[in-house]
Amino acid sequence: MKFENVFIPYGGYWCSPFVRWQGALSNSHPIPLAAETVMRALKERNLSADIFDAVFVGMSVPQKHSFYGAPWLAALIGATGVTGPVLSQACATGARVISSSAAEIETGAGQTMLGVTLDRCSNGPHVYYPNPLGPGGKGDTEDWVWDNFNFDPYAKNAMLHTAENVARESGITKEQQDEMMLLRFTQYQDALKDDSAFHRRYMVTPLEVKDASGRKVVTTVKDDEGVFPTTKEGLARLKPVLEGGSVTYGGQTFPADGNAAMILTTREKVKSLSRDASVTVQLVAAGTARAKKGYMAQAPVPAAVNALNSAGIKIEDVRAIKTHNPFAVNDVYFCQQLNVKPEAMNHYGSSLIFGHPQGPTGMRLVIELIEELVMVGGGYGLFTGCAAGDTAMAVVVKVG
């Protein structure tokens, strides 16, 4: 889909630090936490919650009271007169929230939207499904996070198997995955230079973590937590997780907790909401795709091609690329198929290194994409990333 009148105010986006699951955010309800992050970010930008025509919430892991999702979050930030949907598309949720809220602006349903993506993979729900026909009337159970990581009811495999399938079919070796992982880890170190100067361009930090009462601060999170130190020697020592495979624990990311948000608006309103009116950020296009059954790591390529085609540009026209890459295989395959040099993309890191809380993952990467484009003087940027069900979504932005 191509957009003609959807803009992102420069600086009108933010995210929390991402924290490895079962870490510092494991006991924080993600909706109130995201609301606190939004309120702080709006205050820092001298913006009021009454500017929004709707609030779109993206989350993939249900939480207590999340039935009330968007209306609840909107009320918590002071936007008591608006509502909106809750969207869920696994790790493509962030791109889906951006695309769906942009579609309302493009069609004239509203002028200024707030997209808030949030997830807590930690302490995920254990679901009981009544089944009167079960043995003795016993119901069915599901661990929402863990069981869905490990079983796609259509492809009949785990997410790890999809990476192995792509690696096997494309001849991607463990050594290639190790090289990609080490490169991405090195790139992430650039984001930490000068007291994490790159992260401080958009990250709400330090983040206070409160107890269940919401009054006592139990810890403070200053930046991403849980990132693995990665070395060439350490990666070389790791064995594949599956016998006969090539993907190691060092060649994949980890679940995490966190949130991210973005304001989308019209050409007429964008300057008044921007931190720097001289910088123009336009949402140009979005694309989606689905790979063949059991080949999730391939899906970002056709999604990217679809988004680029909608934007009317080619990969050669793109100045910065960010990917959601739960496996190093994803990026090796992407580079092979689109003739992109590994070092030419994912500057300052990617979800392969800083983890993925699913819903916010893509939105944070789009935020980083925008900031990188500003730093290099503008141009087109591409985000693409896979999601459960062998799907993917991609977004093209232009900074000028």
Summary of the structure (lengths in Angstrom):
residues: 400
radius of gyration: 20.2
end to end distance: 20.9
largest distance: 68.0
contacts: 1495
relative contact order: 0.21
helix: 39%
strand: 23%
